Amino acid sequence: MRRSNTVLIISGKETKAKLTALGKAFVNCWNEVNKLRLEQYKKHEPVDFNKTEKVVYEKFKAVLHGANVQQVTRKNASVWKSFFELSKKKKEGELPKWMKPKPPHKKKDDLFLLIRHDRYKIEGNEIYLMDFNLRLKFIGKLKWVGKQGTLEIFYDTVRRKWYARIPVSVKVNNKPKGKMKAGIDLGVVNLATVAVEDGSWMLFKGGSVLSEFKKITKRISKEKKRLARHGLKTSRKLEKLYKKRSLLLKNAREGLAREIVERLYDKGVGEIKIGYPKGIAQDKGNERNTNFWSYSAIIKRIKNVAQEYGIKVKLVDEENTSKKCSLCGEIHENGRIERGLFKCPHTGKVINADLNGAINILHIPESVKDRGKWLKAQPVVYRWTNRAGWVRFAPASYETMKMKAINHKPMIRLEGTIAF
């Protein structure tokens, strides 16, 4: 599997000057090959990746060395191919209405270097770039060790620092502790609801992330208005706010994936089923749907972390999982009632609506095994905090107490749940 180590480069004035000069040369190389391909595209001609690569190769090989020029042109080609694939899906109606694929853009201040896997060495806390006879000291732990891939060195315009991303190929030796299965229902306020075959369940509440997202968005709006009064469009403060908002969501998503997978691994889960929220993905983008959370990014991250533990991840069609009753197995159009609850008209029992969806996802393909056992289980509830990430709260949550009040059944604490 592929993993990356990202480290901070320590650089003095001389090193910064060299990196800046090289970074600009790599950007010029990218812009040159992108310009040639864009011209072909605008003329409605087939984009000739080989021909455009040869033109740019001859122009930049003396400055960047041929091996590194190829890394730039081929990475640009991969972006173009991705654009063509998305454009095809758009024509076939497979993408949301708000998504409009665009060709690769011209780079401006995004300084970067791309170094082929055999043109650099890692020596202790140094990266040696052979073609440029440049040694770069770095801070950071190399978590992943394996066969190295193309090195990417990039400049963070907000933090004003250089970083190196070192990709490696590593072998997976981990095996799951058991063969249980778990179902995950993704949402907006309740970001993830996880139902496990042993009758336990977890609830990840995203309200605090939503709240923080809105606060930063208001600050962005305020800064944009201030800039407009002075005839400006951007500022370092505005860039920092955008970066902060982006990192908030990224950290929450990545922390969520790791917390879910590690807890399920400890429980002995060997397969995770995730229902993809297609209805939300096709909605118009705003801060309360897929553009906010990026469910595809969450699913991708869960897959990556699960791979480390040898756990299989399966995407399932979640059609009707919100309407289907996990207690009786039938579809009830009006099953969902107020305050996030789902009521079975046959049994009169009430269950958390998101838990209901997670159980149905778990039971795909059809199964009636142990229906209703989650009614007596107290969930482990997680909330996001900026400093500590996803933190466990008392399992006797508001969601459980609502179910208890209606069903009049005592809560049974399952092994592995906690109380404060």
Backbone hydrogen bonds, N-H to C=O, Kabsch-Sander energy under -0.5 kcal/mol:
donor,donor_aa,acceptor,acceptor_aa,energy
3,R,168,V,-2.6
5,N,166,I,-2.3
7,V,5,N,-0.5
7,V,164,A,-2.5
8,L,139,I,-2.4
9,I,162,W,-2.4
10,I,137,K,-2.7
11,S,9,I,-0.6
16,K,12,G,-2.7
17,A,13,K,-2.2
18,K,14,E,-1.9
19,L,15,T,-2.7
20,T,16,K,-2.7
21,A,17,A,-2.2
22,L,18,K,-2.5
23,G,19,L,-3.1
24,K,20,T,-2.2
25,A,21,A,-1.7
26,F,22,L,-2.4
27,V,23,G,-2.1
28,N,24,K,-2.5
29,C,25,A,-2.0
30,W,26,F,-2.4
31,N,27,V,-2.9
32,E,28,N,-2.2
33,V,29,C,-2.1
34,N,30,W,-2.4
35,K,31,N,-2.2
36,L,32,E,-1.9
37,R,33,V,-1.8
38,L,34,N,-2.4
39,E,35,K,-2.3
40,Q,36,L,-1.6
41,Y,37,R,-2.1
42,K,38,L,-2.6
43,K,39,E,-1.4
44,H,41,Y,-1.5
45,E,40,Q,-2.9
48,D,46,P,-0.6
49,F,47,V,-1.1
52,T,48,D,-2.0
53,E,49,F,-1.7
54,K,50,N,-2.1
55,V,51,K,-1.9
56,V,52,T,-2.0
57,Y,53,E,-2.6
58,E,54,K,-2.0
59,K,55,V,-1.2
60,F,56,V,-2.2
61,K,57,Y,-1.8
63,V,60,F,-0.7
64,L,60,F,-2.9
65,H,60,F,-0.6
65,H,61,K,-1.3
68,N,65,H,-0.9
69,V,65,H,-1.8
70,Q,66,G,-2.1
71,Q,67,A,-1.1
72,V,68,N,-1.6
73,T,69,V,-2.5
74,R,70,Q,-2.3
75,K,71,Q,-1.6
76,N,72,V,-2.4
77,A,73,T,-1.8
78,S,74,R,-1.8
79,V,75,K,-1.6
80,W,76,N,-2.1
81,K,77,A,-2.5
82,S,78,S,-1.8
83,F,79,V,-2.0
84,F,80,W,-2.3
85,E,81,K,-2.0
86,L,82,S,-2.3
87,S,83,F,-2.4
88,K,84,F,-2.0
89,K,85,E,-2.0
90,K,86,L,-2.3
91,K,87,S,-2.1
92,E,88,K,-1.7
93,G,90,K,-1.3
94,E,89,K,-3.0
95,L,89,K,-0.6
97,K,282,Q,-0.6
99,M,96,P,-1.1
100,K,98,W,-0.6
111,L,109,D,-2.1
112,F,23,G,-0.7
113,L,153,I,-2.5
115,I,151,L,-2.6
119,R,116,R,-2.5
121,K,128,Y,-1.9
123,E,121,K,-0.6
123,E,126,E,-2.7
124,G,122,I,-0.5
126,E,123,E,-1.1
127,I,136,L,-2.5
128,Y,121,K,-3.1
128,Y,126,E,-0.5
129,L,127,I,-0.6
129,L,134,L,-3.1
130,M,119,R,-1.4
130,M,128,Y,-0.9
131,D,119,R,-0.6
132,F,129,L,-0.7
133,N,129,L,-0.7
133,N,130,M,-0.9
134,L,129,L,-1.7
136,L,127,I,-2.6
137,K,10,I,-0.6
137,K,135,R,-0.5
138,F,125,N,-2.3
139,I,8,L,-3.0
143,K,141,K,-1.4
147,K,169,S,-1.4
149,G,167,P,-3.0
151,L,115,I,-2.5
152,E,165,R,-2.1
153,I,113,L,-2.2
153,I,151,L,-0.5
154,F,163,Y,-2.4
155,Y,111,L,-2.0
156,D,154,F,-0.5
156,D,161,K,-3.1
157,T,155,Y,-0.8
160,R,156,D,-2.0
161,K,156,D,-1.0
163,Y,154,F,-2.8
164,A,7,V,-2.6
165,R,152,E,-3.5
166,I,5,N,-3.6
166,I,164,A,-0.6
168,V,3,R,-3.5
169,S,147,K,-2.3
170,V,1,M,-2.9
170,V,168,V,-0.6
173,N,171,K,-0.6
180,M,268,G,-1.9
182,A,271,E,-1.7
183,G,195,A,-2.8
184,I,273,K,-2.6
185,D,193,T,-2.6
186,L,184,I,-0.5
186,L,275,G,-0.6
187,G,191,L,-1.8
191,L,189,V,-1.2
191,L,204,F,-1.0
192,A,204,F,-1.4
193,T,185,D,-2.2
194,V,202,M,-2.8
195,A,183,G,-2.7
195,A,193,T,-0.5
196,V,200,S,-2.6
197,E,181,K,-2.0
199,G,196,V,-2.2
202,M,194,V,-2.3
203,L,380,V,-2.3
204,F,192,A,-2.9
205,K,203,L,-0.7
205,K,382,Y,-2.7
206,G,189,V,-4.2
206,G,204,F,-0.5
210,L,206,G,-2.3
211,S,207,G,-2.5
212,E,208,S,-2.2
213,F,209,V,-2.7
214,K,210,L,-2.2
215,K,211,S,-1.9
216,I,212,E,-2.2
217,T,213,F,-2.2
218,K,214,K,-2.2
219,R,215,K,-1.7
220,I,216,I,-2.2
221,S,217,T,-2.4
222,K,218,K,-2.3
223,E,219,R,-2.2
224,K,220,I,-2.3
225,K,221,S,-1.9
226,R,222,K,-1.9
227,L,223,E,-2.3
228,A,224,K,-2.1
229,R,225,K,-1.6
230,H,226,R,-0.7
230,H,227,L,-0.9
231,G,228,A,-1.5
232,L,227,L,-3.0
239,E,235,S,-2.2
240,K,236,R,-2.3
241,L,237,K,-2.0
242,Y,238,L,-2.3
243,K,239,E,-2.3
244,K,240,K,-2.6
245,R,241,L,-2.4
246,S,242,Y,-2.3
247,L,243,K,-2.6
248,L,244,K,-2.0
249,L,245,R,-1.7
250,K,246,S,-2.3
251,N,247,L,-3.1
252,A,248,L,-2.0
253,R,249,L,-2.6
254,E,250,K,-2.7
255,G,251,N,-2.5
256,L,252,A,-2.1
257,A,253,R,-2.3
258,R,254,E,-2.0
259,E,255,G,-2.4
260,I,256,L,-2.6
261,V,257,A,-2.4
262,E,258,R,-2.6
263,R,259,E,-2.0
264,L,260,I,-2.3
265,Y,261,V,-2.5
266,D,262,E,-2.0
267,K,263,R,-1.3
268,G,264,L,-0.7
268,G,265,Y,-1.0
269,V,264,L,-2.6
270,G,180,M,-3.0
271,E,180,M,-1.5
272,I,312,K,-2.9
273,K,182,A,-3.2
274,I,314,K,-2.6
275,G,184,I,-2.1
276,Y,274,I,-0.6
276,Y,316,V,-1.3
278,K,276,Y,-2.1
281,A,277,P,-2.0
282,Q,278,K,-1.5
283,D,280,I,-1.4
289,N,286,N,-1.6
290,T,280,I,-0.5
292,F,286,N,-0.6
292,F,289,N,-1.3
293,W,289,N,-2.0
294,S,290,T,-2.7
297,A,294,S,-0.7
298,I,294,S,-1.6
299,I,295,Y,-2.8
300,K,296,S,-2.3
301,R,297,A,-2.2
302,I,298,I,-2.5
303,K,299,I,-2.4
304,N,300,K,-2.2
305,V,301,R,-2.5
306,A,302,I,-2.7
307,Q,303,K,-1.8
308,E,304,N,-0.9
308,E,305,V,-0.7
309,Y,305,V,-0.8
309,Y,306,A,-0.8
310,G,307,Q,-0.9
311,I,306,A,-2.5
312,K,270,G,-2.2
314,K,272,I,-3.1
316,V,274,I,-2.6
318,E,276,Y,-0.5
318,E,316,V,-0.6
321,T,318,E,-2.1
324,K,320,N,-2.5
325,C,330,E,-3.4
326,S,324,K,-0.5
329,G,325,C,-2.0
332,H,323,K,-2.6
335,G,332,H,-1.7
337,I,341,L,-3.0
341,L,337,I,-0.8
341,L,338,E,-0.7
342,F,351,I,-3.2
343,K,335,G,-3.0
344,C,349,K,-2.7
348,G,344,C,-2.6
351,I,342,F,-2.8
353,A,340,G,-2.6
356,N,352,N,-2.6
357,G,353,A,-1.7
358,A,354,D,-2.3
359,I,355,L,-2.5
360,N,356,N,-1.9
361,I,357,G,-2.2
362,L,358,A,-2.2
363,H,359,I,-1.8
364,I,361,I,-1.4
371,R,368,V,-1.1
373,K,370,D,-1.4
375,L,372,G,-1.5
376,K,373,K,-0.9
377,A,374,W,-1.0
378,Q,412,I,-0.7
380,V,201,W,-1.9
381,V,379,P,-0.7
381,V,393,F,-0.7
382,Y,203,L,-3.3
383,R,391,V,-2.3
384,W,205,K,-0.8
385,T,389,G,-2.2
389,G,385,T,-2.0
391,V,383,R,-2.9
391,V,389,G,-0.6
393,F,381,V,-3.7
397,S,395,P,-3.0
401,M,397,S,-2.4
402,K,398,Y,-2.0
403,M,399,E,-1.5
404,K,400,T,-2.7
405,A,401,M,-2.5
406,I,402,K,-1.4
407,N,403,M,-2.8
408,H,404,K,-2.4
412,I,376,K,-3.0
413,R,411,M,-0.5
414,L,412,I,-0.7
417,T,414,L,-1.9
